[in-house]
């Protein structure tokens, strides 16, 4: 979740500075890394369940 937290922090900081478009860009990056991490975790859980 390291990259997720990084992009989330950038998004929040950018939103506070008033740049909503750039903040949305960072929020989208954060969401991508969140979903990627969730998919990897689900695959690992599935693999360990079948092992």
Beta strands, then each sheet from edge to edge (+ up, - down):
end
